[in-house]
Structure formats: C-alpha cells, structure tokens
Amino acid sequence: MSYKNTTAKRSMKILFAVVVGAAATTVGPISAANATTGECDKTWVPDYYQEVGGADIYLGNARFVKLMNGGAFNYSYAQISPSDSGYTVWVDRSLQGMPSSLPMFPTTEQVQANGGWKQCGPFYSSSSSNLVMNWNTDQQRHYAVRACARNALGSYCGNWYIDRS
C-alpha cells in the first residue's frame, strides 16, 4: 500500500469518526452489564496508546473521557483527561467478536444483539481504567469497546469502537 493511500484512508477514518462521534454520543443513564472490576482482561501492558477518534465524550469542567487504544498488544482503556478524582471511569467490551458486516462505530443495539458486553470497572478516584482486549489475533475476533465515566450529574459513555486496523 502506498503512503498516499494510507494517508487518505486515515483522513477518511478521522472524518468519519468525527461525524459519527457528534451524532451518536450517549449521555444519561447507561444500562451496564452486571460485571465487576475483575471482568477486565489485564491491569497494565506497556504499549503505544493513542486516543481513538470519535470515541471520546465531553464531561464538562474541561474534562473528557477518552478511549485509548494500544498499537501493538491490542488492549484498550478509558481515561479521564485531565485527571479528576470526582469521577469514576470504566470501559465496556463486547462479549463476542463483532461481525465484519458491522461498521467501525456500531450502535448499542448492534452490540447487544451480538451477545452484549461486560463492564471493566468502575474505578473510583482514578483517572484511568484497567485494560480490555480489543482484538484477539489468535481467534481473529474484533471486539467492540467504549469508554465511560460517572460523576454526581450522571453517567456518560462514548461511542462503541471496533478496532479493525
């Protein structure tokens, strides 16, 4: 693949993520799966983590909850930025691999229809959650993940994201 094609593809992903992110952000009551902190897949794996476009949400008070995605080891986590102890933070991950027919940013209904999800957290007085696997390379399963946070005003989750890169 040429550099030009890679750059154009990345630009289209970013544009699509911004449009979907603006339209599909969830605010208000979140129906969480019955899970605990023990439902995380790892506590920490060194990696090059970067924010996944279109999956973060503004929490007010100049704070965001962001979905951070690892580039080498296929894990994701939720992060409050800048850090604030007044929030709890967690990440949801689908229980099943998502069909390739689903878009990069599926709806909650699509994730629910494909087996539902587990909740990694919430983590209190922390700026980040533990890790969930976003792509199982051994079984070729791409999971849907999203970052969530809660404060005194309510719960907030960003868009679901499927890492197919």
Buried (B, 14 or more C-beta within 10 A) or exposed (E): EEEEEEEEEEEEBEEBBEEBBEEBBBEEEBEBBEBEBEBBBEEEBEBEBEBBBBBBBEBEEEBBBBBBBBEEBBBBBBBBBEEBEEBBBBBBBBBEBBEEEBEBBBBBEBBBEBEBBBBBBBBEEBBBBBBBBBBEEEEEBBBBBBBBBBBEEEBBBBBBBBBEE
